Amino acid sequence: MSARIVPPLAADELERLSQQESLEQLILVDEQDRPLGTAGKFEAHREGQLHRAFSILVFDAEDRLLLQRRADCKYHFATRWSNTCCGHPRPEESSSVAAGRRLKEEFGIRVPLAEREQMLYRAEDQSSGLIEHEYLHIFYGVHAGDPRPDPSEIGAWRWMSIPAIRRALRMHPDWFTPWFHLLIERLFPN
């Protein structure tokens, strides 16, 4: 199956959403995921501060993973393919509640999510100069049917088998986000 393209938003709507995003606060943590305080989203990514985050992997009945190509307007790692959904819990919000909220906001779907693993990683986006330094909570879910993606988040989407993902990662590593490489290596070793 080929990717399904999501029509982009108008420039004024993108500007409004960017202003909203700049007000978001992230939970700074230590290497054991203990909260240390908060920081603005862009500040944390500019300075590479370790913060709490989550990644979601949603599969269909055929064990294919729902992938997204990050929208052109994303502030870092734009246009790269990645796992179903990623995000950050708000201060005083649990990672599991935040994961459900963001999956609904980004893909328009609600599914039961189970946390399966946690990991720490750091990756720098050469294009933007921003740094992802995250204590990552990893959630799994299953969904039947097509999603309804938010064009401010997602530029395209597709379902893909793990063997096909592994091949694509080997052949075109620069098409994917760095954390997606790490997730596949760790969660689905050969």
Contact map, one row per residue, 1 for C-alpha under 8 A:
1110000000000000000000000000000000000000000000000000000000000000000000000000000000000000000000000000000000000000000000000000000000000000000000000000000000000111000000000000000000000000000000
1111000000000000000000000000000000000000000000000000000000000000000000000000000000000000000000000000000000000000000000000000000000000000000000000000000000000100000000000000000000000000000000
1111100000000000000000000000000000000000000000000000000000000000000000000000000000000000000000000000000000000000000000000000000000000000000000000000000000011100000000000000000000000000000000
0111110000000000000000000000000000000000000000000000000000000000000000000000000000000000000000000000000000000000000000000000000000000000000000000000000000011100000000000000000000000000000000
0011111000000000000000000000000000000000000000000000000000000000000000000000000000000000000000000000000000000000000000000000000000000000000000000000000000111000000000000000000000000000000000
0001111100000000000000000000000000000000000000000000000000000000000000000000000000000000000000000000000000000000000000000000000000000000000000000000101001111000000000000000000000000000000000
0000111110000000000000000000000000000000000000000000000000000000000000000000000000000000000000000000000000000000000000000000000000000000000000000000001000100000000000000000000000000000000000
0000011111000000000000000000000000000000000000000000000000000000000000000000000000000000000000000000000000000000000000000000000000000000000000000000001100100000000000000000000000000000000000
0000001111101100000000000000000000000000000000000000000000000000000000000000000000000000000000000000000000000000000000000000000000000000000000000000001100000000000000000000000000000000000000
0000000111111100000000000000000000000000000000000000000000000000000000000000000000000000000000000000000000000000000000000000000000000000000000000000000000000000000000000000000000000000000000
0000000011111110000000000000000000000000000000000000000000000000000000000000000000000000000000000000000000000000000000000000000000000000000000000000000000000000000000000000000000000000000000
0000000001111111000000000000000000000000000000000000000000000000000000000000000000000000000000000000000000000000000000000000000000000000000000000000000000000000000000000000000000000000000000
0000000011111111100000000000000000000000000000000000000000000000000000000000000000000000000000000000000000000000000000000000000000000000000000000000000000000000000000000000000000000000000000
0000000011111111110000000000000000000000000000000000000000000000000000001000000000000000000000000000000000000000000000000000000000000000000000000000000100000000000000000000000000000000000000
0000000000111111111000000000000000000000000000000000000000000000000000000000000000000000000000000000000000000000000000000000000000000000000000000000000000000000000000000000000000000000000000
0000000000011111111100000000000000000000000000000000000000000000000000000000000000000000000000000000000000000000000000000000000000000000000000000000000000000000000000000000000000000000000000
0000000000001111111110000000000000000000000000000000000000000000000000000000000000000000000000000000000000000000000000000000000000000000000000000000000100000000000000000000000000000000000000
0000000000000111111111000000000000000000000000000000000000000000000000000000000000000000000000000000000000000000000000000000000000000000000000000000000000000000000000000000000000000000000000
0000000000000011111111100000000000000000000000000000000000000000000000000000000000000000000000000000000000000000000000000000000000000000000000000000000000000000000000000000000000000000000000
0000000000000001111111110000000000000000000000000000000000000000000000000000000000000000000000000000000000000000000000000000000000000000000000000000000000000000000000000000000000000000000000
0000000000000000111111110000000000000000100000000000000000000000000000000000000000000000000000000000000000000000000000000000000000000000000000000000000000000000000000000000000000000000000000
0000000000000000011111110000000000000001110000000000000000000000000000000000000000000000000000000000000000000000000000000000000000000000000000000000000000000000000000000000000000000000000000
0000000000000000001111111000000000000001100000000000000000000000000000000000000000000000000000000000000000000000000000000000000000000000000000000000000000000000000000000000000000000000000000
0000000000000000000111111100000000000001100000000000000000000000000000000000000000000000010000000000000000000000000000000000000000000000000000000000000000000000000000000000000000000000000000
0000000000000000000000111110000000000111100000000000000000000000000000000000000000000000011000000000000000000000000000000000000000000000000000000000000000000000000000000000000000000000000000
0000000000000000000000011111000000000111100100000011000000000000000000000000000000000001111000000000000000000000000000000000000000000000000000000000000000000000000000000000000000000000000000
0000000000000000000000001111100000111110000000000011000000000000000000000000000000000001111000000000000000000000000000000000000000000000000000000000000000000000000000000000000000000000000000
0000000000000000000000000111110000111110000000001111000000000000000000000000000000000000000000000000000000000000000000000000000000000000000000000000000000000000000000000000000000000000000000
0000000000000000000000000011111111111000000000000111000000000000000000000000000000000000000000000000000000000000000000000000000000000010000000000000000000000000000000000000000000000000000000
0000000000000000000000000001111111110000000000000110000000000000000000000000000000000000000000000000000000000000000000000000000000000000000000000000000000000000000000000000000000000000000000
0000000000000000000000000000111111000000000000000100000000000000000000000000000000000000000000000000000000000000000000010000000000000010000000000000000000000000000000000000000000000000000000
0000000000000000000000000000111111000000000000000000000000000000000000000000000000000000000000000000000000000000000000000000000000000000000000000000000000000000000000000000000000000000000000
0000000000000000000000000000111111100000000000000001000000000000000000000000000000000000000000000000000000000000000000000000000000000010000000000000000000000000000000000000000000000000000000
0000000000000000000000000000111111110000000000000000000000000000000000000000000000000000000000000000000000000000000000000000000000000000000000000000000000000000000000000000000000000000000000
0000000000000000000000000011110011111000000000000000000000000000000000000000000000000000000000000000000000000000000000000000000000000000000000000000000000000000000000000000000000000000000000
0000000000000000000000000011110001111100000000000000000000000000000000000000000000000000000000000000000000000000000000000000000000000000000000000000000000000000000000000000000000000000000000
0000000000000000000000000011100000111110000000000000000000000000000000000000000000000000000000000000000000000000000000000000000000000000000000000000000000000000000000000000000000000000000000
0000000000000000000000001111000000011111000000000000000000000000000000000000000000000000001000000000000000000000000000000000000000000000000000000000000000000000000000000000000000000000000000
0000000000000000000000001111000000001111101100000000000000000000000000000000000000000000000000000000000000000000000000000000000000000000000000000000000000000000000000000000000000000000000000
0000000000000000000001111100000000000111111100000000000000000000000000000000000000000000000000000000000000000000000000000000000000000000000000000000000000000000000000000000000000000000000000
0000000000000000000011111100000000000011111110000000000000000000000000000000000000000000000000000000000000000000000000000000000000000000000000000000000000000000000000000000000000000000000000
0000000000000000000001000000000000000001111111000000000000000000000000000000000000000000000000000000000000000000000000000000000000000000000000000000000000000000000000000000000000000000000000
0000000000000000000000000000000000000011111111100000000000000000000000000000000000000000000000000000000000000000000000000000000000000000000000000000000000000000000000000000000000000000000000
0000000000000000000000000100000000000011111111111110000000000000000000000000000000000000000000000000000000000000000000000000000000000000000000000000000000000000000000000000000000000000000000
0000000000000000000000000000000000000000111111111000000000000000000000000000000000000000000000000000000000000000000000000000000001111000000000000000000000000000000000000000000000000000000000
0000000000000000000000000000000000000000011111110000000000000000000000000000000000000000000000000000000000000000000000000000000011100000000000000000000000000000000000000000000000000000000000
0000000000000000000000000000000000000000001111111000000000000000000000000000000000000000000000000000000000000000000000000000000001100000000000000000000000000000000000000000000000000000000000
0000000000000000000000000000000000000000000111111100000000000000000000000000000000000000000000000000000000000000000000000000000001111000000000000000000000000000000000000000000000000000000000
0000000000000000000000000001000000000000000110111110000000000000000000000000000000000000000000000000000000000000000000000000000000001000000000000000000000000000000000000000000000000000000000
0000000000000000000000000001111000000000000100011111000000000000000000000000000000000000000000000000000000000000000000000000000000001110000000000000000000000000000000000000000000000000000000
0000000000000000000000000111110000000000000100001111100000000000000000000000000000000000000000000000000000000000000000000000000000001110000000000000000000000000000000000000000000000000000000
0000000000000000000000000111100010000000000000000111110000000000000000000000000000000001100000000000000000000000000000000000000000000111100000000000000000000000000000000000000000000000000000
0000000000000000000000000000000000000000000000000011111000000000000000000000000000000111100000100000000000000000000000000000000000000111100000000000000000000000000000000000000000000000000000
0000000000000000000000000000000000000000000000000001111100000000000000000000000000000111100000100010000000000000000000000000000000000011111000000000000000000000000000000000000000000000000000
0000000000000000000000000000000000000000000000000000111110000000000000000000000000111110000000000010000000000000000000000000000000000001111000000000000000000000000000000000000000000000000000
0000000000000000000000000000000000000000000000000000011111000000000000000000000000111100000000000010001000000000000000000000000000000000011110000000000000000000000000000000000000000000000000
0000000000000000000000000000000000000000000000000000001111100000110000000000000000111000000000000000000000000000000000000000000000000000011110000000000000000000000000000000000000000000000000
0000000000000000000000000000000000000000000000000000000111110000110000000000000000010000000000000000000000000000000000000000000000000000000111100000000000000000000000000000000000000000000000
0000000000000000000000000000000000000000000000000000000011111111110000000000000000000000000000000000000000000000000000000000000000000000000111100000000000000000000000000000000000000000000000
0000000000000000000000000000000000000000000000000000000001111111110000000000000000000000000000000000000000000000000000000000000000000000000001110000000000000010000000000000000000000000000000
0000000000000000000000000000000000000000000000000000000000111111000000000000000000000000000000000000000000000000000000000000000000000000000001110000000000000000000000000000000000000000000000
0000000000000000000000000000000000000000000000000000000000111111000000000000000000000000000000000000000000000000000000000000000000000000000000000000000000000000000000000000000000000000000000
0000000000000000000000000000000000000000000000000000000000111111100000000000000000000000000000000000000000000000000000000000000000000000000000000000000000000000100000000000000000000000000000
0000000000000000000000000000000000000000000000000000000000111111110000000000000000000000000000000000000000000000000000000000000000000000000000000000000000000011110000000000000000000000000000
0000000000000000000000000000000000000000000000000000000011110011111000000000000000110000000000000000000000000000000000000000000000000000000000000000000000000011110000000000000000000000000000
0000000000000000000000000000000000000000000000000000000011110001111100000000000000110000000000000000000000000000000000000000000000000000000000000000000000001111000000000000000000000000000000
0000000000000000000000000000000000000000000000000000000000000000111110000000000011110000000000000000000000000000000000000000000000000000000000000000000000001111000000000000000000000000000000
0000000000000000000000000000000000000000000000000000000000000000011111000000000011111000000000000000000000000000000000000000000000000000000000000000000001111100000000000000000000000000000000
0000000000000000000000000000000000000000000000000000000000000000001111100000001111000000000000000000000000000000000000000000000000000000000000000000000001111000000000000000000000000000000000
0000000000000000000000000000000000000000000000000000000000000000000111110100111111000000000000000000000000000000000000000000000000000000000000000000000011110000000000000000000000000000000000
0000000000000000000000000000000000000000000000000000000000000000000011111100011000000000000000000000000000000000000000000000000000000000000000000000001111110000000000000000000000000000000000
0000000000000000000000000000000000000000000000000000000000000000000001111100011000000000000000000000000000000000000000000000000000000000000000000000000000100000000000000000000000000000000000
0000000000000100000000000000000000000000000000000000000000000000000000111110010000000000000000000000000000000000000000000000000000000000000000000000000110000000000000000000000000000000000000
0000000000000000000000000000000000000000000000000000000000000000000001111111111000000000000000000000000000000000000000000000000000000000000000000000000110000000000000000000000000000000000000
0000000000000000000000000000000000000000000000000000000000000000000000001111110000000000000000000000000000000000000000000000000100000000000000000000000000000000000000000000000000000000000000
0000000000000000000000000000000000000000000000000000000000000000000000000111110000000000000000000000000000000000000000000000101101000000000000000000000000000000000000000000000000000000000000
0000000000000000000000000000000000000000000000000000000000000000000001000111111100000000000000000000000000000000000000000000101100000000000000000000000000000000000000000000000010000000000000
0000000000000000000000000000000000000000000000000000000000000000000001111111111100000000000000000000000000000000000000000000000000000000000000000000000000000000000000000000000000000000000000
0000000000000000000000000000000000000000000000000000000000000000000011110100111110000000000000000000000000000000000000000000000000000000000000000000000000100000000000000000000000000000000000
0000000000000000000000000000000000000000000000000000000000000000000011000000111111000000000000000000000000000000000000000000000000000000000000000000000000000000000000000000011110000000000000
0000000000000000000000000000000000000000000000000000000000000000001111000000001111100000000000000000000000000000000000000000000000000000000000000000000000000000000000000000001110000000000000
0000000000000000000000000000000000000000000000000000000000000000001111000000000111111000000000000000000000000000000000000000000000000000000000000000000000000000000000000000000110110000000000
0000000000000000000000000000000000000000000000000000001110000000111100000000000011111100000000000000000000000000000000000000000000000000000000000000000000000000000000000000000000010000000000
0000000000000000000000000000000000000000000000000000001111000000111100000000000001111100000000000000000000000000000000000000000000000000000000000000000000000000000000000000000000000000000000
0000000000000000000000000000000000000000000000000000001110000000000100000000000001111110000000000000011001000000000000000000000000000000000000000000000000000000000000000000000000000000000000
0000000000000000000000000000000000000000000000000000111100000000000000000000000000111111000000000010010000000000000000000000000000000000000000000000000000000000000000000000000000000000000000
0000000000000000000000000000000000000000000000000000111000000000000000000000000000001111100000000110010000000000000000000000000000000000000000000000000000000000000000000000000000000000000000
0000000000000000000000000110000000000000000000000001110000000000000000000000000000000111110000100100000000000000000000000000000000000000000000000000000000000000000000000000000000000000000000
0000000000000000000000000110000000000000000000000001110000000000000000000000000000000011111011101110000000000000000000000000000000000000000000000000000000000000000000000000000000000000000000
0000000000000000000000011110000000000000000000000000000000000000000000000000000000000001111111000100000000000000000000000000000000000000000000000000000000000000000000000000000000000000000000
0000000000000000000000001110000000000100000000000000000000000000000000000000000000000000111110000000000000000000000000000000000000000000000000000000000000000000000000000000000000000000000000
0000000000000000000000000000000000000000000000000000000000000000000000000000000000000000011111000000000000000000000000000000000000000000000000000000000000000000000000000000000000000000000000
0000000000000000000000000000000000000000000000000000000000000000000000000000000000000000111111101100000000000000000000000000000000000000000000000000000000000000000000000000000000000000000000
0000000000000000000000000000000000000000000000000000000000000000000000000000000000000000110111111100000000000000000000000000000000000000000000000000000000000000000000000000000000000000000000
0000000000000000000000000000000000000000000000000000110000000000000000000000000000000001100011111110000000000000000000000000000000000000100000000000000000000000000000000000000000000000000000
0000000000000000000000000000000000000000000000000000000000000000000000000000000000000000000001111111000000000000101000000000000000000000000000000000000000000000000000000000000000000000000000
0000000000000000000000000000000000000000000000000000000000000000000000000000000000000000100011111111100000000000000000000000000000000000000000000000000000000000000000000000000000000000000000
0000000000000000000000000000000000000000000000000000000000000000000000000000000000000011110011111111110000000000000000000000000000000000000000000000000000000000000000000000000000000000000000
0000000000000000000000000000000000000000000000000000011100000000000000000000000000000110100000111111111000000000100000000000000000000000001000000000000000000000000000000000000000000000000000
0000000000000000000000000000000000000000000000000000000000000000000000000000000000000000000000011111111100000111100000000000000000000000000000000000000000000000000000000000000000000000000000
0000000000000000000000000000000000000000000000000000000000000000000000000000000000000000000000001111111110000000000000000000000000000000000000000000000000000000000000000000000000000000000000
0000000000000000000000000000000000000000000000000000000000000000000000000000000000001110000000000111111111000000000000000000000000000000000000000000000000000000000000000000000000000000000000
0000000000000000000000000000000000000000000000000000000100000000000000000000000000001000000000000011111111111100000000000000000000000000000000000000000000000000000000000000000000000000000000
0000000000000000000000000000000000000000000000000000000000000000000000000000000000000000000000000001111111111100000000000000000000000000000000000000000000000000000000000000000000000000000000
0000000000000000000000000000000000000000000000000000000000000000000000000000000000000000000000000000111111110000000000000000000000000000000000000000010000000000000000000000000000000000000000
0000000000000000000000000000000000000000000000000000000000000000000000000000000000001000000000000000011111110000000000000000000000000000000000000000110011000000000000000000000000000000000000
0000000000000000000000000000000000000000000000000000000000000000000000000000000000000000000000000000001111111000000000000000000000000000000000000011110000000000000000000000000000000000000000
0000000000000000000000000000000000000000000000000000000000000000000000000000000000000000000000000000001111111100000000000000000000000000000000000011110000000000000000000000000000000000000000
0000000000000000000000000000000000000000000000000000000000000000000000000000000000000000000000000000001100111110000000000000000000000000000000000011000000000000000000000000000000000000000000
0000000000000000000000000000000000000000000000000000000000000000000000000000000000000000000000000001001100011111000000000000000000000000000000000000000000000000000000000000000000000000000000
0000000000000000000000000000000000000000000000000000000000000000000000000000000000000000000000000001000000001111100000000000000000000000000011100000000000000000000000000000000000000000000000
0000000000000000000000000000000000000000000000000000000000000000000000000000000000000000000000000001000000000111110000000000000000000000000011000000000000000000000000000000000000000000000000
0000000000000000000000000000000000000000000000000000000000000000000000000000000000000000000000010011000000000011111000000000000000000000001110000000000000000000000000000000000000000000000000
0000000000000000000000000000000000000000000000000000000000000000000000000000000000000000000000000000000000000001111100000000000000000000001110000000000000000000000000000000000000000000000000
0000000000000000000000000000000000000000000000000000000000000000000000000000000000000000000000010000000000000000111110000000000000000000111100000000000000000000000000000000000000000000000000
0000000000000000000000000000000000000000000000000000000000000000000000000000000000000000000000000000000000000000011111000000000000000000111100000000000000000000000000000000000000000000000000
0000000000000000000000000000000000000000000000000000000000000000000000000000000000000000000000000000000000000000001111100000000000000000111000000000000000000000000000000000000000000000000000
0000000000000000000000000000000000000000000000000000000000000000000000000000000000000000000000000000000000000000000111110000000000000011110000000000000000000000000000000000000000000000000000
0000000000000000000000000000000000000000000000000000000000000000000000000000000000000000000000000000000000000000000011111000000000000011110000000000000000000000000000000000000000000000000000
0000000000000000000000000000001000000000000000000000000000000000000000000000000000000000000000000000000000000000000001111100000000001111000000000000000000000000000000000000000000000000000000
0000000000000000000000000000000000000000000000000000000000000000000000000000000000000000000000000000000000000000000000111110000000011111000000000000000000000000000000000000000000100000000000
0000000000000000000000000000000000000000000000000000000000000000000000000000000000000000000000000000000000000000000000011111000000111100000000000000000000000000000000000000000000000000000000
0000000000000000000000000000000000000000000000000000000000000000000000000000000000000000000000000000000000000000000000001111100000111000000000000000000000000000000000000000000001100000000000
0000000000000000000000000000000000000000000000000000000000000000000000000000000000000000000000000000000000000000000000000111110011110000000000000000000000000000000000000000000000000000000000
0000000000000000000000000000000000000000000000000000000000000000000000000001100000000000000000000000000000000000000000000011111111110000000000000000000000000000000000000000000000000000000000
0000000000000000000000000000000000000000000000000000000000000000000000000000000000000000000000000000000000000000000000000001111111000000000000000000000000000000000000000000000000000000000000
0000000000000000000000000000000000000000000000000000000000000000000000000001100000000000000000000000000000000000000000000000111110000000000000000000000000000000000000000000000000000000000000
0000000000000000000000000000000000000000000000000000000000000000000000000011100000000000000000000000000000000000000000000000111111000000000000000000000000000000000000000000000000000000000000
0000000000000000000000000000000000000000000001000000000000000000000000000000000000000000000000000000000000000000000000000001111111100000000000000000000000000000000000000000000000000000000000
0000000000000000000000000000000000000000000011110000000000000000000000000001000000000000000000000000000000000000000000000001110111110000000000000000000000000000000000000000000000000000000000
0000000000000000000000000000000000000000000011110000000000000000000000000000000000000000000000000000000000000000000000000111100011111000000000000000000000000000000000000000000000000000000000
0000000000000000000000000000000000000000000010010000000000000000000000000000000000000000000000000000000000000000000000001111100001111100000000000000000000000000000000000000000000000000000000
0000000000000000000000000000000000000000000010011110000000000000000000000000000000000000000000000000000000000000000000011110000000111110000000000000000000000000000000000000000000000000000000
0000000000000000000000000000000000000000000000000111100000000000000000000000000000000000000000000000000000000000000000011100000000011111000000000000000000000000000000000000000000000000000000
0000000000000000000000000000101010000000000000000111110000000000000000000000000000000000000000000000000000000000000001111000000000001111100000000000000000000000000000000000000000000000000000
0000000000000000000000000000000000000000000000000001111000000000000000000000000000000000000000000000000000000000000001111000000000000111110000000000000000000000000000000000000000000000000000
0000000000000000000000000000000000000000000000000001111000000000000000000000000000000000000000100000000000000000001111100000000000000011111000000000000000000000000000000000000000000000000000
0000000000000000000000000000000000000000000000000000011110000000000000000000000000000000000000000000000000000000001111100000000000000001111100000000000000000000000000000000000000000000000000
0000000000000000000000000000000000000000000000000000011110000000000000000000000000000000000000000010000000000000111110000000000000000000111110000000000000000000000000000000000000000000000000
0000000000000000000000000000000000000000000000000000000111100000000000000000000000000000000000000000000000000000111100000000000000000000011111000000000000000000000000000000000000000000000000
0000000000000000000000000000000000000000000000000000000111100000000000000000000000000000000000000000000000000011110000000000000000000000001111100000000000000000000000000000000000000000000000
0000000000000000000000000000000000000000000000000000000001111000000000000000000000000000000000000000000000000011000000000000000000000000000111110000000000000000000000000000000000000000000000
0000000000000000000000000000000000000000000000000000000001111000000000000000000000000000000000000000000000000010000000000000000000000000000011111000000000000000000000000000000000000000000000
0000000000000000000000000000000000000000000000000000000000011000000000000000000000000000000000000000000000000000000000000000000000000000000001111100000000000000000000000000000000000000000000
0000000000000000000000000000000000000000000000000000000000000000000000000000000000000000000000000000000000000000000000000000000000000000000000111110000000000000000000000000000000000000000000
0000000000000000000000000000000000000000000000000000000000000000000000000000000000000000000000000000000000000000000000000000000000000000000000011111000000000000000000000000000000000000000000
0000000000000000000000000000000000000000000000000000000000000000000000000000000000000000000000000000000000111000000000000000000000000000000000001111100000000000000000000000000000000000000000
0000000000000000000000000000000000000000000000000000000000000000000000000000000000000000000000000000000000111000000000000000000000000000000000000111110000000000000000000000000000000000000000
0000010000000000000000000000000000000000000000000000000000000000000000000000000000000000000000000000000001110000000000000000000000000000000000000011111011000000000000000000000000000000000000
0000000000000000000000000000000000000000000000000000000000000000000000000000000000000000000000000000000011110000000000000000000000000000000000000001111111000000000000000000000000000000000000
0000011110000000000000000000000000000000000000000000000000000000000000100000000000000000000000000000000000000000000000000000000000000000000000000000111111100000000000000000000000000000000000
0000000110000100100000000000000000000000000000000000000000000000000000101100000000000000000000000000000000000000000000000000000000000000000000000000011111100000000000000000000000000000000000
0000000000000000000000000000000000000000000000000000000000000000000001101100000000000000000000000000000001000000000000000000000000000000000000000000111111100000000000000000000000000000000000
0000010000000000000000000000000000000000000000000000000000000000000111100000000000000000000000000000000001000000000000000000000000000000000000000000111111111000000000000000000000000000000000
0000111100000000000000000000000000000000000000000000000000000000000111110000001000000000000000000000000000000000000000000000000000000000000000000000001111111000000000000000000000000000000000
0011110000000000000000000000000000000000000000000000000000000000000111100000000000000000000000000000000000000000000000000000000000000000000000000000000001111100000000000000000000000000000000
0011110000000000000000000000000000000000000000000000000000000000011110000000000000000000000000000000000000000000000000000000000000000000000000000000000001111110000000000000000000000000000000
1111000000000000000000000000000000000000000000000000000000000000011100000000000000000000000000000000000000000000000000000000000000000000000000000000000000011111000000000000000000000000000000
1000000000000000000000000000000000000000000000000000000000010001111000000000000000000000000000000000000000000000000000000000000000000000000000000000000000001111100000000000000000000000000000
1000000000000000000000000000000000000000000000000000000000000001111000000000000000000000000000000000000000000000000000000000000000000000000000000000000000000111110110000000000000000000000000
0000000000000000000000000000000000000000000000000000000000000011100000000000000000000000000000000000000000000000000000000000000000000000000000000000000000000011111110000000000000000000000000
0000000000000000000000000000000000000000000000000000000000000001100000000000000000000000000000000000000000000000000000000000000000000000000000000000000000000001111111000000000000000000000100
0000000000000000000000000000000000000000000000000000000000000000000000000000000000000000000000000000000000000000000000000000000000000000000000000000000000000000111111100000000000000000000000
0000000000000000000000000000000000000000000000000000000000000000000000000000000000000000000000000000000000000000000000000000000000000000000000000000000000000001111111110000000000000000000000
0000000000000000000000000000000000000000000000000000000000000000000000000000000000000000000000000000000000000000000000000000000000000000000000000000000000000001111111111000000000000000000000
0000000000000000000000000000000000000000000000000000000000000000000000000000000000000000000000000000000000000000000000000000000000000000000000000000000000000000011111111100000000000001000000
0000000000000000000000000000000000000000000000000000000000000000000000000000000000000000000000000000000000000000000000000000000000000000000000000000000000000000001111111110000000000000000000
0000000000000000000000000000000000000000000000000000000000000000000000000000000000000000000000000000000000000000000000000000000000000000000000000000000000000000000111111111100000000000000000
0000000000000000000000000000000000000000000000000000000000000000000000000000000000000000000000000000000000000000000000000000000000000000000000000000000000000000000011111111101100001000000000
0000000000000000000000000000000000000000000000000000000000000000000000000000000000000000000000000000000000000000000000000000000000000000000000000000000000000000000001111111100000000000000000
0000000000000000000000000000000000000000000000000000000000000000000000000000000000000000000000000000000000000000000000000000000000000000000000000000000000000000000000111111100000000000000000
0000000000000000000000000000000000000000000000000000000000000000000000000000000000000000000000000000000000000000000000000000000000000000000000000000000000000000000000011111111100000000000000
0000000000000000000000000000000000000000000000000000000000000000000000000000000000000000000000000000000000000000000000000000000000000000000000000000000000000000000000011111111100000000000000
0000000000000000000000000000000000000000000000000000000000000000000000000000000100000000000000000000000000000000000000000000000000000000000000000000000000000000000000000001111110000000000000
0000000000000000000000000000000000000000000000000000000000000000000000000000000110000000000000000000000000000000000000000000000000000000000000000000000000000000000000001001111110000000000000
0000000000000000000000000000000000000000000000000000000000000000000000000000000111000000000000000000000000000000000000000000000000000000000000000000000000000000000000001001111111011000000000
0000000000000000000000000000000000000000000000000000000000000000000000000000100111000000000000000000000000000000000000000000000000000000000000000000000000000000000000000000011111111000000000
0000000000000000000000000000000000000000000000000000000000000000000000000000000000000000000000000000000000000000000000000010000000000000000000000000000000000000000000000000000111111100000000
0000000000000000000000000000000000000000000000000000000000000000000000000000000001000000000000000000000000000000000000001010000000000000000000000000000000000000000000000000000011111110000000
0000000000000000000000000000000000000000000000000000000000000000000000000000000001100000000000000000000000000000000000000000000000000000000000000000000000000000000000000000000111111111000000
0000000000000000000000000000000000000000000000000000000000000000000000000000000000000000000000000000000000000000000000000000000000000000000000000000000000000000000000001000000111111111100000
0000000000000000000000000000000000000000000000000000000000000000000000000000000000000000000000000000000000000000000000000000000000000000000000000000000000000000000000000000000001111111110000
0000000000000000000000000000000000000000000000000000000000000000000000000000000000000000000000000000000000000000000000000000000000000000000000000000000000000000000000000000000000111111111100
0000000000000000000000000000000000000000000000000000000000000000000000000000000000000000000000000000000000000000000000000000000000000000000000000000000000000000000001000000000000011111111110
0000000000000000000000000000000000000000000000000000000000000000000000000000000000000000000000000000000000000000000000000000000000000000000000000000000000000000000000000000000000001111111111
0000000000000000000000000000000000000000000000000000000000000000000000000000000000000000000000000000000000000000000000000000000000000000000000000000000000000000000000000000000000000111111110
0000000000000000000000000000000000000000000000000000000000000000000000000000000000000000000000000000000000000000000000000000000000000000000000000000000000000000000000000000000000000011111110
0000000000000000000000000000000000000000000000000000000000000000000000000000000000000000000000000000000000000000000000000000000000000000000000000000000000000000010000000000000000000011111111
0000000000000000000000000000000000000000000000000000000000000000000000000000000000000000000000000000000000000000000000000000000000000000000000000000000000000000000000000000000000000001111111
0000000000000000000000000000000000000000000000000000000000000000000000000000000000000000000000000000000000000000000000000000000000000000000000000000000000000000000000000000000000000000100111
